Amino acid sequence: MPSWQGRSKGNKLGYSIFVSIIKKFGVRPSYILLRFVAFYYFLVSYKSSKIIFTFLHRKLKYNTLISLNKLYRNYYLLGQTLIDKIAVMSGTPEKFTFDFDGEENLHTITSMQKGGLLLSAHIGNWDIAGHLLKRLNTRINIVMFDGEHQKIKEYLTTVTGKSSANIIVIKNDLSHIYEIADAFKNNELVCMHADRFIEGNKTITTDFLGEPARFPLGPFLLAAKFKVPVSFVFALKETALHYHFFATDAKDYSAYDKETLISQMLSDFAKEMETKVKAYPEQWFNYYNFWQ
């Protein structure tokens, strides 16, 4: 069974060191220190390294040396995404640039006046994507597990300030469903990941990179219940200070019955996710056995 527990790694001291460097010297010097931190995780994080290496070597067919190089790059780029998040949200003078493919698709969704569901995965930098979505002039709601350690979360809030998006925390009492329903009624966008689940949650299976894999049922069930248009969105890092944002065509699945809608939407999402994983293999930050 997947071992992901909805909790991120890291500690307050580590965050504070990088924040100090970012504020005093900028993003690029913090990347230098990050090389050593990434190499440490590359050496000691056996379980997660095995998962990523197997994905690169067996699924994407890279040879051993290239797989090891990309494994290190995976840790390095994961650290960069956090540094970039802090830099962008705290208003540092570092200038990031963006390509935005598909922005018109998201404007199309908002013009439908039905609300909209944006699905992403743990590929690239979702926090950067959320920052870009402010350009849509509608309220953005981000659905997430409350998985960060509370002290780290409080510390980052003091550094970056309150998020411009409304955070909807997934709760056992399902109260988050009512918040999502209200967001759709108000023609707002709801954003969430659709590639991970915590053990015990309902799942649905489809083919991914040539083998059946389980995905969380919840995001696809939401689309079936509320009949809202859907787009799949990703933000991938291409150079040190440049990101590429992708948003697929607005998809309207409302004509399908519930079971067909869920199946078709999952298939479409898995194909889009597979395309991005193959194009940016070092930026799939998945550290459990996705196919088990």
C-alpha positions in Angstrom: 0.0 0.0 0.0 1.2 3.6 -0.6 3.2 4.9 2.3 2.6 8.6 1.8 1.1 10.1 5.0 0.2 13.6 3.8 3.2 15.2 5.7 6.1 17.1 4.3 9.7 16.8 5.4 11.9 19.5 6.8 12.4 21.4 10.1 12.1 25.0 11.3 15.9 25.5 11.6 16.5 24.4 8.0 13.8 26.8 6.7 15.1 29.7 8.8 18.6 29.3 7.4 17.4 29.4 3.8 15.0 32.3 4.5 17.9 34.4 5.9 20.1 33.7 2.9 17.2 34.5 0.5 16.5 37.8 2.2 20.1 39.0 2.5 21.7 37.6 -0.7 18.9 36.4 -3.0 17.8 33.2 -4.6 20.9 32.1 -6.4 23.3 32.0 -3.4 20.7 29.9 -1.6 20.8 27.5 -4.5 24.6 27.0 -3.8 23.9 25.9 -0.2 21.1 23.7 -1.5 23.5 21.6 -3.5 25.0 20.3 -0.3 21.6 19.7 1.3 20.4 17.9 -1.8 23.5 15.7 -1.8 22.9 14.8 1.8 19.4 13.6 1.1 20.7 11.8 -2.0 23.1 9.8 0.2 20.9 9.1 3.3 17.3 9.0 2.0 17.4 5.3 0.9 13.6 4.7 0.8 12.7 7.7 -1.3 15.8 7.4 -3.4 14.9 3.8 -4.3 11.5 4.9 -5.4 12.7 7.7 -7.7 15.6 5.6 -9.0 13.3 2.7 -9.9 10.9 5.1 -11.6 13.7 6.6 -13.7 15.5 3.4 -14.4 12.7 0.9 -15.0 9.8 3.1 -16.1 11.6 5.7 -18.2 14.4 3.3 -19.2 17.4 5.6 -18.3 20.7 3.8 -17.7 22.1 3.6 -14.2 24.4 6.7 -14.4 21.8 8.9 -15.9 19.2 7.7 -13.4 21.5 8.5 -10.5 22.2 12.0 -11.9 18.5 12.7 -12.3 17.8 11.3 -8.8 20.2 14.0 -7.4 18.6 16.6 -9.6 15.2 15.6 -8.2 16.2 16.5 -4.6 17.9 19.6 -5.8 14.9 20.8 -7.8 12.6 20.0 -4.9 14.6 22.3 -2.7 14.5 25.0 -5.4 10.7 24.9 -5.6 10.5 25.7 -1.9 13.1 28.4 -2.1 11.2 29.9 -5.1 8.0 29.8 -3.2 9.4 31.7 -0.3 11.0 34.2 -2.7 7.9 34.9 -4.7 5.4 35.0 -1.7 7.7 37.1 0.5 8.1 39.8 -2.2 11.9 39.5 -2.6 13.2 41.6 -5.6 14.2 38.4 -7.5 12.5 38.5 -10.9 11.0 35.2 -12.0 9.7 35.0 -15.6 6.9 32.8 -16.9 5.5 31.3 -20.0 1.7 30.8 -19.6 0.3 28.3 -22.1 -3.5 28.0 -21.8 -4.3 31.1 -19.8 -7.2 31.6 -22.2 -8.6 28.2 -21.2 -8.9 29.4 -17.6 -10.6 32.6 -18.6 -13.0 30.5 -20.6 -13.9 28.5 -17.4 -14.6 31.7 -15.4 -16.8 33.1 -18.2 -19.0 30.0 -17.9 -20.2 31.3 -14.5 -20.3 27.7 -13.1 -17.1 27.7 -11.1 -14.3 25.4 -12.1 -12.0 22.6 -10.9 -8.3 22.8 -11.6 -6.5 19.5 -11.1 -2.7 19.2 -10.8 -0.2 16.7 -9.5 3.1 16.7 -7.4 5.0 17.7 -10.6 6.8 21.0 -10.7 5.9 23.9 -8.4 2.2 24.3 -7.6 2.8 27.2 -5.3 4.2 29.2 -8.2 1.2 28.2 -10.3 -1.1 29.5 -7.5 0.7 32.8 -7.6 0.1 33.1 -11.3 -3.6 32.4 -11.0 -4.1 35.7 -9.3 -4.2 37.1 -12.9 -7.6 35.5 -13.4 -9.5 38.1 -11.2 -11.5 35.5 -9.4 -11.2 33.9 -6.0 -8.8 30.9 -5.9 -9.5 28.1 -3.4 -6.8 25.5 -2.8 -7.8 22.1 -1.3 -5.1 20.4 0.7 -4.2 18.0 3.5 -3.1 19.8 6.6 0.1 17.9 6.5 2.9 20.3 7.3 4.2 20.5 10.9 2.4 23.3 12.6 5.5 25.2 13.8 7.0 25.2 10.3 3.7 26.3 8.8 3.4 29.2 11.3 7.0 30.2 10.6 6.5 30.3 6.9 3.4 32.3 7.3 5.3 35.0 9.2 7.9 35.0 6.3 5.6 34.9 3.3 2.5 36.4 4.7 -1.0 35.1 4.3 -1.7 33.3 1.0 -3.7 35.3 -1.5 -5.7 32.1 -2.1 -8.3 30.6 0.3 -7.1 27.4 1.8 -9.7 24.6 2.2 -8.3 21.9 4.5 -9.5 18.4 4.0 -11.2 17.2 7.2 -12.6 13.9 8.5 -16.0 15.4 9.0 -16.3 16.2 5.3 -17.0 19.9 6.1 -14.6 20.8 3.3 -17.2 19.6 0.8 -19.6 22.4 1.9 -16.8 25.0 1.4 -16.1 23.6 -2.1 -19.8 23.7 -3.0 -20.0 27.4 -1.9 -16.9 28.2 -4.0 -18.5 26.7 -7.1 -21.8 28.6 -6.4 -19.8 31.8 -6.3 -18.1 31.1 -9.7 -14.7 30.5 -8.0 -11.9 28.2 -9.0 -11.1 25.2 -6.8 -7.6 23.8 -7.2 -6.4 20.4 -5.9 -3.9 17.6 -6.5 -5.3 14.4 -7.9 -2.3 12.1 -7.7 -2.0 11.1 -4.0 -4.2 9.7 -1.3 -3.8 8.9 2.4 -4.3 5.2 3.3 -8.0 4.5 3.9 -9.3 7.0 1.3 -11.3 5.7 -1.7 -9.3 5.2 -4.8 -9.8 4.4 -8.5 -7.3 2.6 -10.8 -6.1 3.4 -14.3 -3.1 2.8 -16.5 -0.1 5.1 -15.8 3.2 4.5 -17.5 2.3 1.1 -18.6 1.0 -0.3 -15.3 -2.2 0.1 -13.3 -1.9 2.8 -10.6 -4.3 4.0 -8.0 -5.5 7.6 -7.8 -7.7 9.3 -5.2 -11.4 9.1 -6.1 -12.3 12.4 -4.4 -11.3 15.0 -7.1 -13.1 13.1 -9.8 -16.1 12.6 -7.7 -16.3 16.3 -7.1 -16.5 17.0 -10.9 -19.2 14.3 -11.2 -21.2 15.8 -8.3 -21.1 19.5 -9.2 -20.8 19.2 -13.0 -18.2 22.0 -13.3 -15.7 22.5 -16.1 -12.2 21.1 -15.5 -8.7 22.0 -16.5 -5.4 20.2 -15.8 -2.7 22.6 -14.7 1.1 22.3 -14.1 3.9 24.8 -13.5 7.4 23.4 -14.4 10.8 25.0 -13.8 12.8 25.4 -16.9 15.8 27.6 -15.9 16.9 29.1 -12.6 14.4 31.9 -12.6 11.9 30.8 -15.4 8.8 28.7 -15.1 6.4 27.3 -17.7 2.7 27.1 -16.8 0.4 24.8 -18.6 -3.4 24.7 -18.5 -5.4 22.3 -20.7 -8.6 23.1 -22.6 -11.6 23.5 -20.5 -13.3 20.1 -20.4 -17.0 19.8 -19.8 -17.8 16.2 -18.7 -21.4 17.0 -17.6 -23.0 15.1 -20.5 -21.6 11.8 -19.1 -23.3 9.6 -16.5 -21.4 9.5 -13.2 -19.4 6.4 -13.8 -18.4 7.3 -17.3 -17.5 10.8 -16.3 -15.1 9.6 -13.5 -13.5 7.0 -15.8 -13.0 9.4 -18.7 -11.8 12.2 -16.6 -9.3 10.0 -14.8 -8.0 8.6 -18.1 -7.5 12.1 -19.5 -5.8 13.3 -16.3 -3.4 10.3 -16.2 -2.5 10.8 -19.8 -1.7 14.5 -19.3 0.2 13.7 -16.1 2.2 11.0 -18.0 3.1 13.5 -20.7 4.5 16.0 -18.1 6.4 13.3 -16.1 8.1 12.2 -19.3 9.0 15.7 -20.3 10.2 16.8 -16.8 11.2 13.5 -15.0 13.3 15.2 -12.4 10.3 17.3 -11.2 8.0 14.5 -10.2 8.2 14.7 -6.5 6.7 11.4 -5.6 8.4 9.4 -2.8 6.2 6.3 -2.4 5.5 3.3 -4.7 2.9 4.7 -7.0 2.1 1.4 -8.6 2.0 -0.9 -5.5 
